[in-house]
Amino acid sequence: MADSVVLNLFNENKLVNVCAPMVRYSKLAFRTLTRRYNCHLCFTPMILADSFICSAKARSNEFTTNKEDRPLIVQFAAKDANQFAIAAEMVASYCDGVDLNCGCPQSWAMKEGYGAHLLDKPHLIRDLVLQVRNRIPGPFTVSVKIRIVEKFEIFRNTIELCRMLEKVGISFLTVHARTPKQRHQPINTDALREIKSSIQVPLIGNGDIKTNDGAHNLQTYTGCDGVMAARGILSNPAMFAGYATTPFTCVEDWIAISKQTNVSFQCFHHHLVFMLEKVLPKSKRLIF
Ligand SMILES: Cc1cc2nc3c(=O)[nH]c(=O)nc-3n(C[C@H](O)[C@H](O)[C@H](O)COP(=O)(O)O)c2cc1C
């Protein structure tokens, strides 16, 4: 069996830099930009597995890629094992793995049984992972992104879940170190540390990483194998290359990539607003 490009990243890099799944934002053009600035692995935005398999329109709206867009993980929201596996089979030749979203705390997702709602149904997460693993062999990866389980015994419950996921064959695990109810509280680095020492598969830590130094500090404390950034990389897509704020070359790159990949004006502008957040003075930002 060929080696997994994704798992090789963890062998080849002391710390794997990851662009988070971000609805509306972690699309092809933005992934292309972050890869130029030392981002090793990119996730697509979360895609609803059921609409993806039923609708050609959903597929063309939600998933665009090209040959250079690798290594790539496609993230799905799913609650039915067969649908998750079919969606995974449909994207398998265009990416390196699929990820199951078990962390989205938004009310629509919780109501519909997606995202963090699954944290209360570990047996269902198990079935979802197993179905993909049984139908698509390695080196294709199957991974899960969770938040910390919200129970009285936070550590015991989260660690039991992580161990179960490892047993059923996940390739790596991402943990956003907050519970589903937490929004702006500091991340729970002790939980990350405890998880890391309890599992063998690579662990990607997530939450509040805004700089390369922040990423390395998190690794030093927790021992995590990768770091995932969402808001930090939106406001500075060059953060993993060591820049404290968005450098001018990165803005130029964004303009050129947007032209080449037919980005909508709204998406083009949104990203510029994020990137220039800390670069432009407030008066200019308001005009912009
Ligand atoms: C605009 C935006 C969109 C997001 N979309 C997703 C998503 O599609 N899937 C997911 O698992 N998490 C999503 N998240 C959560 C992030 O991946 C990440 O877990 C969270 O923002 C914490 O990381 P940060 O502190 O680096 O922002 C999103 C976050 C933001 C800000």
PDBQT file of the ligand as one rigid body, heavy atoms in Angstrom, charges set to zero:
ROOT
HETATM    1  C1  LIG A 301     -15.605  31.745   9.519  1.00  0.00    +0.000 C 
HETATM    2  C2  LIG A 301     -15.475  30.411  10.206  1.00  0.00    +0.000 A 
HETATM    3  C3  LIG A 301     -15.998  29.272   9.611  1.00  0.00    +0.000 A 
HETATM    4  C4  LIG A 301     -15.846  28.019  10.230  1.00  0.00    +0.000 A 
HETATM    5  N1  LIG A 301     -16.302  26.900   9.598  1.00  0.00    +0.000 NA
HETATM    6  C5  LIG A 301     -16.004  25.664  10.124  1.00  0.00    +0.000 A 
HETATM    7  C6  LIG A 301     -16.264  24.473   9.391  1.00  0.00    +0.000 A 
HETATM    8  O1  LIG A 301     -16.718  24.499   8.253  1.00  0.00    +0.000 OA
HETATM    9  N2  LIG A 301     -15.954  23.278   9.990  1.00  0.00    +0.000 N 
HETATM   10  C7  LIG A 301     -15.391  23.208  11.246  1.00  0.00    +0.000 A 
HETATM   11  O2  LIG A 301     -15.109  22.107  11.736  1.00  0.00    +0.000 OA
HETATM   12  N3  LIG A 301     -15.124  24.326  11.941  1.00  0.00    +0.000 NA
HETATM   13  C8  LIG A 301     -15.401  25.533  11.405  1.00  0.00    +0.000 A 
HETATM   14  N4  LIG A 301     -15.052  26.672  12.086  1.00  0.00    +0.000 N 
HETATM   15  C9  LIG A 301     -14.339  26.531  13.379  1.00  0.00    +0.000 C 
HETATM   16  C10 LIG A 301     -12.829  26.554  13.135  1.00  0.00    +0.000 C 
HETATM   17  O3  LIG A 301     -12.408  25.525  12.270  1.00  0.00    +0.000 OA
HETATM   18  C11 LIG A 301     -12.054  26.478  14.471  1.00  0.00    +0.000 C 
HETATM   19  O4  LIG A 301     -12.315  25.234  15.078  1.00  0.00    +0.000 OA
HETATM   20  C12 LIG A 301     -12.440  27.584  15.444  1.00  0.00    +0.000 C 
HETATM   21  O5  LIG A 301     -12.630  28.824  14.788  1.00  0.00    +0.000 OA
HETATM   22  C13 LIG A 301     -11.342  27.767  16.517  1.00  0.00    +0.000 C 
HETATM   23  O6  LIG A 301     -10.109  28.060  15.900  1.00  0.00    +0.000 OA
HETATM   24  P1  LIG A 301      -9.483  29.561  15.850  1.00  0.00    +0.000 P 
HETATM   25  O7  LIG A 301      -9.386  30.033  17.259  1.00  0.00    +0.000 OA
HETATM   26  O8  LIG A 301      -8.161  29.381  15.160  1.00  0.00    +0.000 OA
HETATM   27  O9  LIG A 301     -10.449  30.419  15.074  1.00  0.00    +0.000 OA
HETATM   28  C14 LIG A 301     -15.207  27.925  11.489  1.00  0.00    +0.000 A 
HETATM   29  C15 LIG A 301     -14.693  29.091  12.081  1.00  0.00    +0.000 A 
HETATM   30  C16 LIG A 301     -14.807  30.318  11.458  1.00  0.00    +0.000 A 
HETATM   31  C17 LIG A 301     -14.218  31.541  12.118  1.00  0.00    +0.000 C 
ENDROOT
TORSDOF 0
